[in-house]
Amino acid sequence: MSHIGVTVRLRPIRFAFLVRPTDTAALLEIFRINTCLWGGKYNPIIPGIRQIPRWWDRHRPPLETAPQVVNGYLDFFEPDFLVEASAGLADGLGYQKDRVLQLSDILPRGENRDVRGHGLSVIDLYRDLYRKEFQFMRRHEHGIVHVVAREKKFQAFSACLGGEFPKTDTLSYFEEAFIEAFDPEIIALDGEALAKLFQSGGKTALRMGHSKLNVDYHDHSDPALFVLDATKPQDLIDFWNLRATRRNVLPIPVQWTEELSIFVNEFIKLNHRPLPGNPNGVMIHPHVMFARSISTGAVDRIYHNYFKSEINGAVVRQDWYPQFWRPSPSFAVRQMRPILSADSKTIDLPTDPQKPDLRFEGLHPEFVSEYGNDHRWANVVKLREWGLNDQIATVYPTNHRRGLFARLNFATDDLLSTTEGLVVLPKYRGMSQFWRLLDGATAIRQWMETQNVKSSPSDAGRATQQIVQTLQGFWGVASIAHPAIVQLLNEISRRPGSRSIQHQEFQNRIRNANKDNIWRHKNFETLVQRNAVELGLEIKCEKCSSWSWHPLKDLGYTVNCGLCLQSFAFPIIDPTSSQHTRWSYRLVGPFALPDYARGGYAAALTLRFFSNVLGQMDQAQITWSAGQELELGPKRKAEADVILWYQRKQTFGNDYPTEAVFGEVKSFGREAFTQDDVDRMKVLAEHFPGSIIVFATMKEASELSRQEIARMRKLAAWGREYLPQQHRTRAPVIVLTGTELFTAHHLRSEWEAKGGKHAEIAAHGWVRFDNLRHLADYTQQLYLGMESYHGYLDKRWQQRRARKQGADPAGRAAERSCTRG
């Protein structure tokens, strides 16, 4: 039985608010809107900058341009909708027009009943909380507070800290509902009141707005105090986003450091403690972070006067702001936004492999009313196939800016493909989802069409597809993951006549190849049971003495000779004599094709490498298509033996962005990778910038010619160039040899067993083989004789520095002087 696993998670709509970092009035309005939205505290605020401001980094000139920073923020938070504080801020960001809103589009206003608004307001939440909890007499104080600024200049800070409700008549019902439901304590905010609020842990309106939400922070940071100027809008934006991603961070206005000094000292002492569950004496170290508007001189003074602890090493001073707009470096803990969840479920649905349709119920908040705003919540859907021969597309290119190119569901709204999963935005509660899934080849073909590329399957691609289908997916393809086995199959395919082999010889040769390997002990059974070979009987003809193979279904008392075409009697007198009959296996379908199934074995093993070797233990997942002939434009053609979407999985947190992979695959030819092959791959890399290029062969590295290595090395050097707009290199080149394609199970174990430089690389615990860009670096070192990517970057930096010094004699002289000193 074939099954699709479906995981559905319910969360609020995620809006990203674009605002100029100097626009205090618009920022205050954003705080008010988010106070009225379920989960509004976790909606990011993106600084809509056209150029990098002077305060952006106190330590060094910025590395990115303003558009790169804005796009980096968006890629980190992956919002469902953009909301402009002023028209035009979203221009050039690549978002669909219907997913760019204005501030006035969020909350419904009474003057226009045709405007329904977006997002789920807190009114239904307040009503449900009051009905279930707060209408009854409580034995203890509920601790809910309503924070208001004592001075107008701190109004925006107060709204950022605890929320503030809109002041217009048409939206005044939000504040009225909050007061009516919870009877909060009113707090006029100043330094002393802020200290008491921190100590009491009062529940503000902003905090109440994420009730009934589970917030899963993937944040390993220590508790932090964020020192900011409470009158600077850029500092408020930074604190808002920091709080949306970190579990324990509190704002400390520089205007109130004196009043907060006692609390700060207690906070540091309370949080400087042993890490729970750690037996090695590791301590938690509270951090003191400083907003970017505060000058270096002021940082020194403020830290020394108010935050330096008498306990040595108790507190860590942090002058830099977390760079959400940059992808996390591979050597560090990955920086992620938290996962919000109000509900989730996992279901296993039987499906027809020929028509994989899904029907399942979406999730909605239990407290929500029947009707309301548009797009009030989101369902995040993840798919996993079981028993569908790895044919169904469960991974798609991540693109939160535009809807998915393929309409899988029958709703009017597009799906969004993100690192969370496929995001659907239901309009009503209780809506059923009906999806029609695509196979990998169809999904990739449709994606190609959106890139203005026409594609059609090649002959080799059809053979690869049939091999994977016959072996029932990549776990079955593992049965041919040994050089002796593919050599045997190819040897049989080249035999004249029946292309068969005596059954005992076939069994013995396969089992000898797999001897003493626990991961390969079922290879013979898999090939037989999954119909790579067919059992039949070879019978010696009475008339011409030739042997011919006959399938079981054609056996009878009279048989026909395959050579002389005459009929003769079945040897019923002595049917078991090897002089007359012998049981044999014959290759079937694509396995009977010569030249290693026209390259199909190597292609199938390449796909299996990405799916099952790199993706074992659910580390990665792929959607794939076998060989395609591509028309990239007028008189511009290319061919790829394998095309796949590869996505690394994260056990806790969001997955990694999907990588597009194009592969050129060869069998055992002496001069396999020609200049034409390399040129075709370069054309694909130019048309799909940032994609991964793979050269795979069943040969060992020692069998690659110097010419092949030189061709691939030249392309790999070109592909190492960095693309600033995409935050990645142009075209990482991965070289796979028989060592990788014939890996039994673990690539690390395979490399360790091989010894030499393979074992040297595999010995490092931090090596991540499932990171394709790292794998490209490792294989380029092993098989192309290239220096490491780190060494390459260091050399580039040294060359740039030398050129700069050569153009600045005064600077070079000063450096010499410093050296002599």
FIDREN-970204 format. One record per residue (C-alpha): x, y, z; residue number from 1. Coordinates in steps of 0.05 Angstrom, whole numbers, plus 5000, padded with zeros to 4 digits. Each point is the difference from the previous one (the first is absolute). Layout:
BEGIN
R east north   up num
R    X     Y    Z NUM
...
END
This chain:
BEGIN
R east north   up num
R 5000  5000 5000   1
R 5026  5069 4982   2
R 4995  5056 5050   3
R 5012  5074 5006   4
R 5018  5028 5069   5
R 4971  5069 5012   6
R 5019  5045 5058   7
R 4958  5062 5010   8
R 5018  5056 5048   9
R 4956  5060 5018  10
R 5031  5068 5010  11
R 4981  5074 4993  12
R 5011  5038 4936  13
R 5070  5030 4998  14
R 5002  5072 4976  15
R 5065  5038 4988  16
R 4994  5075 5009  17
R 5044  5043 4956  18
R 5014  5068 5031  19
R 5053  5053 4994  20
R 5042  4997 5063  21
R 4990  5075 5013  22
R 4924  4998 4995  23
R 4978  5000 5073  24
R 4927  5013 4985  25
R 4994  4941 4952  26
R 5038  4956 5048  27
R 4952  5017 5057  28
R 4942  4981 4954  29
R 5034  4933 4986  30
R 5006  4987 5074  31
R 4926  5015 5008  32
R 4980  4954 4943  33
R 5041  4942 5028  34
R 4969  5010 5068  35
R 4933  4984 4967  36
R 5024  4938 4962  37
R 5005  4929 5026  38
R 5075  4986 5003  39
R 5015  5072 4980  40
R 5061  5002 5046  41
R 5036  4953 4952  42
R 4987  5039 4936  43
R 5067  5029 4978  44
R 5012  5073 4985  45
R 5047  5010 4941  46
R 5040  5065 4993  47
R 4981  5025 4931  48
R 5067  5032 4983  49
R 5024  5023 4932  50
R 5072  5007 5023  51
R 5037  4976 5061  52
R 4995  5051 5057  53
R 5061  5024 5037  54
R 4978  4968 5065  55
R 4993  4930 4969  56
R 5066  4972 5025  57
R 5045  5035 5050  58
R 5059  4954 4987  59
R 5009  4994 4925  60
R 4973  5023 4933  61
R 4939  4960 4979  62
R 5013  4940 4955  63
R 4931  5001 4967  64
R 4960  5051 4961  65
R 4933  5024 5027  66
R 4959  4955 4953  67
R 5042  4940 5023  68
R 4985  5017 5072  69
R 4925  5007 4989  70
R 4997  4935 4960  71
R 5042  4965 5053  72
R 4949  5020 5053  73
R 4943  4974 4957  74
R 5036  4934 4986  75
R 5011  4990 5075  76
R 4927  5014 5021  77
R 4965  4975 4936  78
R 4936  5041 5009  79
R 4933  4980 4970  80
R 4985  5073 4984  81
R 5039  5065 4996  82
R 4968  5062 5031  83
R 5026  5068 4976  84
R 5001  5058 5050  85
R 5005  5045 4939  86
R 4985  4983 4928  87
R 5058  4975 4958  88
R 5044  4970 5054  89
R 4987  4929 4972  90
R 5019  5020 4928  91
R 5054  4955 4972  92
R 4994  4946 5053  93
R 4967  4950 4954  94
R 4935  4991 5038  95
R 4934  4987 4965  96
R 4956  5061 5000  97
R 4943  4966 5038  98
R 5048  4984 5056  99
R 5022  5072 5012 100
R 4953  5038 5047 101
R 4994  5068 5031 102
R 4993  5014 5075 103
R 4927  5017 4989 104
R 4987  4931 4970 105
R 5013  4962 5064 106
R 4946  5019 5050 107
R 4928  5008 4977 108
R 4973  5070 5010 109
R 4927  5015 5009 110
R 4996  5054 4948 111
R 5008  4950 4943 112
R 4963  4934 5010 113
R 5026  4972 4934 114
R 5072  4998 5028 115
R 5008  4937 5042 116
R 5072  5008 5022 117
R 5055  4948 5005 118
R 5024  4957 5057 119
R 4963  4975 5061 120
R 4983  5056 5049 121
R 5004  4988 5075 122
R 4925  5012 5011 123
R 4982  4926 4993 124
R 5059  4982 5044 125
R 4979  5050 5055 126
R 4929  4973 4997 127
R 5023  4929 5008 128
R 5048  5016 5057 129
R 4947  5038 5038 130
R 4948  4946 4992 131
R 5047  4944 5022 132
R 5045  5033 5051 133
R 4989  5072 5020 134
R 4925  5006 5013 135
R 5007  4960 5064 136
R 5025  5023 5067 137
R 5075  4987 5004 138
R 5038  4981 5063 139
R 5063  5035 4975 140
R 5013  5063 4960 141
R 5004  4987 4926 142
R 5058  5049 4990 143
R 4973  5031 4936 144
R 5022  5072 4991 145
R 4984  5056 4952 146
R 5064  5040 4987 147
R 4996  5073 4980 148
R 5057  5050 4993 149
R 5007  5053 5054 150
R 5035  5046 4950 151
R 4982  5007 4927 152
R 5072  4991 4976 153
R 4998  4929 5029 154
R 4933  4982 4967 155
R 5032  4959 4944 156
R 5044  4963 5050 157
R 4940  4984 5044 158
R 4962  4974 4940 159
R 5060  4958 4979 160
R 5008  4971 5069 161
R 4929  4983 5020 162
R 4955  5020 4942 163
R 4953  5057 4987 164
R 4931  5001 4969 165
R 4978  5044 4942 166
R 4972  5068 5019 167
R 4951  5011 4943 168
R 4926  4996 5015 169
R 4988  4943 4951 170
R 5053  4956 5035 171
R 4989  5021 5072 172
R 4962  4935 5013 173
R 5066  4962 5006 174
R 5021  5038 5063 175
R 4930  4997 5028 176
R 4998  4925 4990 177
R 5067  4991 5035 178
R 4979  5041 5061 179
R 4931  4968 5003 180
R 5027  4929 4996 181
R 5060  5004 5047 182
R 4992  5063 5044 183
R 5076  5012 4995 184
R 5042  5042 5047 185
R 5020  5066 4967 186
R 5075  5013 5001 187
R 5027  5069 4983 188
R 5068  4982 4973 189
R 5064  5031 5026 190
R 5065  4971 5026 191
R 4974  4979 5068 192
R 4936  4970 4971 193
R 5040  4962 4947 194
R 5043  4968 5054 195
R 4938  4978 5038 196
R 4969  4974 4935 197
R 5061  4957 4986 198
R 5002  4973 5072 199
R 4925  4983 5001 200
R 4998  4970 4930 201
R 4936  5037 4984 202
R 4961  4976 4940 203
R 4992  5057 4950 204
R 4951  5006 4943 205
R 5055  4980 4951 206
R 5013  4937 5041 207
R 4927  4983 5005 208
R 4996  5003 4925 209
R 5039  4935 4993 210
R 4959  4960 5049 211
R 4984  4929 4977 212
R 5064  4999 4960 213
R 5059  4954 5013 214
R 5064  5037 4983 215
R 5058  4953 4986 216
R 5063  5042 5003 217
R 5060  4968 4966 218
R 5044  5048 5037 219
R 5059  4978 5042 220
R 5019  5070 5022 221
R 5009  5021 5072 222
R 4951  5050 5031 223
R 5013  5071 4977 224
R 4989  5073 5016 225
R 4994  5045 4939 226
R 5022  5071 5014 227
R 4966  5048 4954 228
R 4980  5072 4990 229
R 4925  4998 5013 230
R 4988  5060 4955 231
R 5036  4972 4938 232
R 4954  4961 4953 233
R 5058  4959 4971 234
R 5015  4974 5070 235
R 4927  4981 5011 236
R 5000  4962 4934 237
R 5062  4962 5020 238
R 4971  4982 5068 239
R 4934  4978 4969 240
R 5035  4952 4953 241
R 5048  4976 5053 242
R 4944  4983 5048 243
R 4963  4964 4944 244
R 5059  4951 4992 245
R 5029  4993 5071 246
R 4968  4971 5061 247
R 5025  5046 5055 248
R 5019  5071 4982 249
R 4979  5063 5037 250
R 5007  5073 4977 251
R 5039  5049 5043 252
R 4990  5073 4977 253
R 5063  5042 5010 254
R 4954  5054 5027 255
R 4983  4956 5060 256
R 5065  4962 5014 257
R 5005  5032 5069 258
R 4930  4979 5021 259
R 5011  4930 4971 260
R 5070  4988 5030 261
R 4975  4959 5060 262
R 4958  4956 4954 263
R 5058  4992 4952 264
R 5046  4977 5056 265
R 4949  4949 5024 266
R 4987  4976 4929 267
R 5074  4986 4989 268
R 5008  4964 5067 269
R 4937  4959 4990 270
R 5018  4977 4930 271
R 5074  4986 5011 272
R 4991  4928 5021 273
R 5020  4930 4979 274
R 4968  4976 4935 275
R 4945  4951 5020 276
R 5017  4928 4985 277
R 5073  5014 4984 278
R 5048  4961 5045 279
R 5062  5038 4977 280
R 4989  5065 5037 281
R 4980  5040 4939 282
R 4969  5066 5023 283
R 4946  5044 4970 284
R 5028  5070 4985 285
R 4949  5056 4993 286
R 5015  5045 4941 287
R 4995  5076 4998 288
R 4986  5021 4929 289
R 5004  5072 4975 290
R 4956  5030 4946 291
R 5035  5026 4938 292
R 4980  5072 5012 293
R 5044  5003 5062 294
R 5071  5024 4986 295
R 5060  4959 5020 296
R 5020  5052 5052 297
R 4931  4999 5031 298
R 5001  4924 5001 299
R 5065  4999 5040 300
R 4973  5049 5050 301
R 4931  4968 5009 302
R 5028  4930 5006 303
R 5052  5021 5052 304
R 4951  5039 5042 305
R 4938  4955 5000 306
R 5014  4930 4973 307
R 5070  4978 5020 308
R 4991  4947 5052 309
R 5045  4990 5061 310
R 4996  4925 4984 311
R 5057  4986 4952 312
R 4974  4973 4933 313
R 4927  5004 5021 314
R 4978  5045 4943 315
R 5018  5003 4926 316
R 5002  5067 4964 317
R 4974  4997 4928 318
R 5008  5062 4957 319
R 4975  4969 4935 320
R 4929  4987 4978 321
R 4980  4930 4974 322
R 5002  5001 4925 323
R 4933  4969 4981 324
R 5011  5021 4928 325
R 5060  4953 4991 326
R 4995  4924 4995 327
R 5032  4967 5060 328
R 5071  4976 4987 329
R 5006  4925 4997 330
R 5047  4996 5060 331
R 4950  5035 5047 332
R 4934  4981 5030 333
R 4947  5017 4948 334
R 4961  5063 5015 335
R 4925  4987 4992 336
R 4935  5034 5014 337
R 4955  4964 5050 338
R 4945  4953 4978 339
R 4930  5020 5021 340
R 4948  4946 5007 341
R 4929  5001 5025 342
R 4986  4928 4979 343
R 5029  4945 4957 344
R 4984  4930 4975 345
R 5032  4946 4959 346
R 4958  4954 4957 347
R 5017  4941 4955 348
R 4957  4998 4937 349
R 4996  4941 4951 350
R 5006  5023 4928 351
R 4999  4973 4930 352
R 5071  5004 4969 353
R 4969  5013 4932 354
R 4957  5057 5026 355
R 5028  5025 5067 356
R 4943  5042 5026 357
R 4995  5024 5072 358
R 4941  5023 5041 359
R 5010  5023 5071 360
R 4970  5049 5050 361
R 5037  5065 5013 362
R 5009  5029 5069 363
R 4971  5063 5029 364
R 5003  5035 5068 365
R 4949  4971 5048 366
R 4979  5069 5023 367
R 4989  5032 4932 368
R 4932  5022 4975 369
R 4970  4974 4935 370
R 5013  5063 4960 371
R 5049  5058 5003 372
R 5060  5028 4965 373
R 5033  4970 4939 374
R 5059  4954 5012 375
R 4991  4993 5075 376
R 5048  4942 5012 377
R 5048  4954 4963 378
R 5008  4925 4993 379
R 5071  4975 4988 380
R 5000  4933 4964 381
R 5058  4951 4993 382
R 4995  4938 4956 383
R 5036  4934 5004 384
R 4988  4941 4953 385
R 5000  4926 5018 386
R 4998  4945 4949 387
R 4995  5045 4939 388
R 5069  4981 4973 389
R 5028  5070 5015 390
R 4960  5027 4941 391
R 4957  5054 5033 392
R 5025  5072 5006 393
R 5003  5016 5075 394
R 5054  5054 4995 395
R 4991  5064 4961 396
R 5045  5061 4989 397
R 4993  5047 5059 398
R 4972  5068 4980 399
R 4960  5039 5051 400
R 4992  5059 4953 401
R 4955  4967 4949 402
R 4949  4944 5000 403
R 5021  4930 4980 404
R 5004  4991 4925 405
R 4957  4937 5004 406
R 4929  5002 5027 407
R 4997  4938 5043 408
R 4938  5020 5038 409
R 4934  5021 4970 410
R 4993  5064 5041 411
R 5003  5069 4969 412
R 5062  5021 5039 413
R 5069  4977 4981 414
R 5043  4957 5044 415
R 5065  5028 5026 416
R 5062  4956 5001 417
R 5043  5019 5060 418
R 5051  4968 5046 419
R 4942  4985 5046 420
R 4963  4960 4947 421
R 4943  5015 4953 422
R 4958  5057 5029 423
R 4926  5005 4985 424
R 4956  5057 5025 425
R 4929  4976 5012 426
R 4944  5051 4999 427
R 4950  4963 5044 428
R 5001  4951 5057 429
R 4988  4927 4986 430
R 5024  5004 4928 431
R 5020  4933 4969 432
R 5063  4998 4959 433
R 5000  4961 4934 434
R 5068  4994 4967 435
R 5022  4965 4937 436
R 5074  4985 5006 437
R 5051  4999 4943 438
R 5054  4951 4983 439
R 5070  5028 5001 440
R 5010  5002 4925 441
R 4935  5039 4990 442
R 5015  5049 5056 443
R 5070  5015 4973 444
R 4973  5007 4929 445
R 4948  5051 5024 446
R 5053  5037 5039 447
R 5044  5002 4937 448
R 4943  5032 4962 449
R 4998  5057 5050 450
R 5074  5010 4985 451
R 4984  5003 4925 452
R 5033  4932 4989 453
R 4968  4945 4959 454
R 5018  4929 5021 455
R 4988  4930 4974 456
R 5026  4933 5027 457
R 5061  4970 4967 458
R 5008  4926 4983 459
R 5050  4992 5057 460
R 4951  5035 5046 461
R 4945  4951 4983 462
R 5046  4942 5017 463
R 5018  5032 5067 464
R 4927  5012 5016 465
R 4983  4927 4985 466
R 5058  4974 5043 467
R 4976  5039 5060 468
R 4928  4979 4989 469
R 5018  4927 4990 470
R 5042  4998 5064 471
R 4944  5037 5037 472
R 5039  5061 5020 473
R 5069  5016 5025 474
R 5002  4947 5054 475
R 4993  4950 4943 476
R 5054  5036 4959 477
R 5048  4985 5058 478
R 4999  4928 4974 479
R 5044  5020 4941 480
R 5046  5045 5041 481
R 5062  4958 4989 482
R 5048  5002 4941 483
R 5000  4924 4992 484
R 4924  4999 4995 485
R 4994  5053 4946 486
R 5058  4968 4963 487
R 4963  4933 5004 488
R 4935  5030 4975 489
R 5035  5034 4943 490
R 5037  4936 4982 491
R 4934  4962 4996 492
R 4968  5054 4957 493
R 5056  4992 4948 494
R 4992  4926 4993 495
R 4971  4978 4933 496
R 4932  4969 4998 497
R 4961  4995 5064 498
R 5043  5045 5044 499
R 4992  4951 5057 500
R 5043  4968 5054 501
R 4995  4934 5037 502
R 4963  5013 5065 503
R 5052  4972 5048 504
R 5056  5039 4966 505
R 4960  5064 5005 506
R 4985  4989 5073 507
R 5072  4982 5017 508
R 5031  5059 4964 509
R 4955  5050 5034 510
R 5008  4970 5069 511
R 5076  4997 4991 512
R 4999  5074 4984 513
R 4960  5014 5064 514
R 5038  4953 5045 515
R 5005  5023 5073 516
R 4962  5064 4988 517
R 4937  5006 5043 518
R 4972  5056 4957 519
R 5001  4958 4936 520
R 4978  4930 5022 521
R 4931  5006 4965 522
R 5025  5024 4932 523
R 4988  4934 4964 524
R 4929  4993 5028 525
R 4984  5072 4982 526
R 5021  4993 4927 527
R 4959  4936 4993 528
R 4938  5020 5038 529
R 4995  5069 4969 530
R 5005  4972 4929 531
R 5067  5026 4977 532
R 5009  4929 4976 533
R 4950  4947 4979 534
R 5006  4926 5015 535
R 4996  4952 4942 536
R 5027  4936 4972 537
R 5055  4991 4950 538
R 4986  4938 4958 539
R 5046  4966 4950 540
R 4967  4991 4932 541
R 4995  4928 4974 542
R 5005  5024 4928 543
R 5059  5050 5000 544
R 5031  4988 5069 545
R 4997  5074 5017 546
R 4977  5027 5067 547
R 4942  5048 5004 548
R 4966  5034 5059 549
R 4925  4991 5014 550
R 4958  5037 5052 551
R 4960  4959 5048 552
R 4934  5020 4968 553
R 5022  4972 4932 554
R 5021  4931 5023 555
R 4960  4941 4975 556
R 5009  4929 4975 557
R 5022  5031 4934 558
R 5048  5058 4996 559
R 5027  5042 4943 560
R 5074  5010 4988 561
R 5021  5073 5000 562
R 5054  4988 4947 563
R 4974  4949 4949 564
R 4927  5017 5016 565
R 4980  4927 4998 566
R 4957  4965 5052 567
R 5025  4944 5044 568
R 4976  4961 5060 569
R 5015  5022 5070 570
R 5051  4952 5032 571
R 4951  4967 5046 572
R 5042  4937 5009 573
R 5056  5035 5037 574
R 4976  5072 5011 575
R 5052  5016 5054 576
R 5061  4979 4960 577
R 5048  5056 4986 578
R 5011  4969 4932 579
R 4929  5021 4980 580
R 4977  5057 5045 581
R 5026  5052 5048 582
R 4963  5053 5041 583
R 5022  5070 4982 584
R 4984  5072 5012 585
R 4991  5049 4942 586
R 5006  5075 5005 587
R 4934  5037 4993 588
R 4980  5068 4974 589
R 5053  5055 5009 590
R 5049  4951 5031 591
R 5005  4965 4933 592
R 5027  5063 4967 593
R 5074  5000 4983 594
R 5052  5051 5022 595
R 4979  4997 5073 596
R 4927  5010 4983 597
R 5020  5059 4957 598
R 5029  5034 5061 599
R 4938  4986 5041 600
R 5037  4964 5055 601
R 5046  5059 5013 602
R 4942  5049 4998 603
R 4958  4958 5048 604
R 5058  4992 5047 605
R 5013  5075 4998 606
R 4927  5014 5020 607
R 5004  4947 5054 608
R 5063  5033 5027 609
R 4964  5066 5012 610
R 4937  4968 5026 611
R 5023  4942 5043 612
R 5074  5010 5013 613
R 4999  5074 5016 614
R 4927  4999 5020 615
R 5001  4940 5047 616
R 4967  5009 5068 617
R 4956  5054 4968 618
R 5059  5048 4992 619
R 4978  5019 4930 620
R 4944  4990 4951 621
R 4999  5006 4924 622
R 4953  5009 4941 623
R 5032  4973 4937 624
R 4996  4991 4925 625
R 5043  4956 4956 626
R 5034  5024 4937 627
R 4969  5060 4965 628
R 5016  5036 4935 629
R 4993  5074 5012 630
R 4987  5059 4954 631
R 5026  5062 5036 632
R 4986  5047 4944 633
R 5007  5009 4925 634
R 5056  4954 4976 635
R 5021  4988 5072 636
R 4992  4928 5024 637
R 5027  4959 5057 638
R 4989  4932 5031 639
R 5002  4976 5072 640
R 5003  4927 5019 641
R 4968  5014 5068 642
R 4963  5060 5027 643
R 4978  5004 5072 644
R 4978  5046 5056 645
R 5038  4985 5063 646
R 4979  5025 5069 647
R 5038  4988 5064 648
R 4954  4985 5058 649
R 5004  5029 5070 650
R 4976  4956 5057 651
R 4982  5060 5042 652
R 4983  5063 4962 653
R 4990  5019 4929 654
R 5033  4962 4943 655
R 5054  5031 4956 656
R 4984  5034 4933 657
R 4994  4951 4942 658
R 5059  4992 4952 659
R 4991  4988 4926 660
R 5049  4946 4974 661
R 5019  4983 4929 662
R 5042  4939 4986 663
R 5043  4971 4944 664
R 5007  4925 5011 665
R 5047  4949 4968 666
R 5014  4926 5009 667
R 5071  4972 4991 668
R 5024  5034 4936 669
R 5074  5017 4997 670
R 4990  5072 4977 671
R 4930  5008 5028 672
R 4993  5075 5013 673
R 5014  5036 4935 674
R 5005  5075 4989 675
R 4930  5000 4971 676
R 4974  4969 5065 677
R 5034  5054 5042 678
R 4975  5055 4954 679
R 4928  4975 5006 680
R 5005  5002 5075 681
R 5027  5071 4998 682
R 4942  5022 4957 683
R 4952  4972 5052 684
R 5038  5034 5056 685
R 4994  5067 4963 686
R 4926  4991 4989 687
R 4987  4977 5071 688
R 5049  5041 5042 689
R 5015  4971 5069 690
R 4981  4929 4980 691
R 5044  4939 5015 692
R 5037  4966 4944 693
R 5017  4926 5007 694
R 5048  4956 4960 695
R 4988  4927 5019 696
R 5035  4938 4975 697
R 5004  4928 5022 698
R 5076  5003 4987 699
R 5047  5009 5058 700
R 5039  5065 5006 701
R 5064  4967 4977 702
R 4967  4985 4933 703
R 4984  5072 4985 704
R 5046  5027 4946 705
R 5040  5064 5009 706
R 4958  5032 4944 707
R 4935  4984 5036 708
R 5026  5028 5065 709
R 5025  5063 4967 710
R 4933  5013 4966 711
R 4960  4991 5064 712
R 5050  5039 5041 713
R 4994  5060 4954 714
R 4924  5000 5008 715
R 5006  4990 5075 716
R 5045  5061 5006 717
R 4950  5041 4961 718
R 4943  4975 5043 719
R 5035  5023 5065 720
R 4985  5072 4985 721
R 4952  5030 5052 722
R 4932  5028 4980 723
R 4985  5056 5050 724
R 4926  5005 4982 725
R 4989  4927 5016 726
R 5048  4993 5058 727
R 5032  4939 4968 728
R 5052  4978 4949 729
R 4983  4999 4926 730
R 5004  4925 4985 731
R 5032  4952 5050 732
R 5026  4939 4963 733
R 4994  4932 5033 734
R 5040  4941 4972 735
R 4974  4931 5018 736
R 5040  4937 4984 737
R 4987  4927 5012 738
R 5020  5010 5072 739
R 4937  5043 5011 740
R 4952  4966 4951 741
R 5014  4931 5028 742
R 4997  5021 5073 743
R 4965  4945 5038 744
R 4970  5045 5054 745
R 5040  5055 5034 746
R 5044  5046 4958 747
R 5042  5017 5061 748
R 5014  4926 5013 749
R 5017  4990 4927 750
R 5050  5057 5000 751
R 5031  4978 5066 752
R 5009  4929 4972 753
R 5033  5027 4937 754
R 5054  5035 5041 755
R 5046  5056 4977 756
R 4970  5068 4990 757
R 4930  4971 4998 758
R 5009  4976 5072 759
R 5033  5066 5019 760
R 4939  5039 4979 761
R 4950  4951 5030 762
R 5037  5000 5067 763
R 4975  5070 5016 764
R 4936  4997 5039 765
R 4976  5067 4972 766
R 5000  4975 4928 767
R 4929  5002 4973 768
R 4994  4956 4938 769
R 4927  5018 4991 770
R 5020  5073 4987 771
R 5010  4997 4925 772
R 5044  5062 4998 773
R 5046  4968 5051 774
R 4999  4935 4962 775
R 5021  5038 4937 776
R 5060  5028 5038 777
R 5021  4931 5026 778
R 4994  4965 4932 779
R 5036  5056 4965 780
R 5058  4991 5047 781
R 4999  4924 4993 782
R 4989  4991 4925 783
R 5020  5066 4967 784
R 5061  5016 5041 785
R 4972  5068 5020 786
R 5015  5037 5065 787
R 4944  5004 5051 788
R 4948  5054 4991 789
R 5024  5033 5064 790
R 5071  5001 4973 791
R 4974  5029 4934 792
R 4964  5056 5037 793
R 5061  5015 5042 794
R 5043  5005 4938 795
R 4950  5047 4968 796
R 5000  5044 5062 797
R 5076  5002 5000 798
R 5001  5020 4927 799
R 4948  5054 5011 800
R 5040  5026 5059 801
R 5064  5001 4959 802
R 4966  5038 4943 803
R 4971  5050 5050 804
R 5068  5011 5032 805
R 5032  5008 4931 806
R 4951  5055 4983 807
R 5012  5035 5068 808
R 5075  5012 5011 809
R 4986  5042 5061 810
R 4960  4945 5032 811
R 5054  4949 4983 812
R 5053  5045 5031 813
R 4958  5008 5062 814
R 4992  4925 5006 815
R 5076  4990 4993 816
R 5010  5051 5054 817
R 4951  4964 5046 818
R 5036  4935 4986 819
R 5068  5029 5017 820
R 4970  5030 5064 821
END
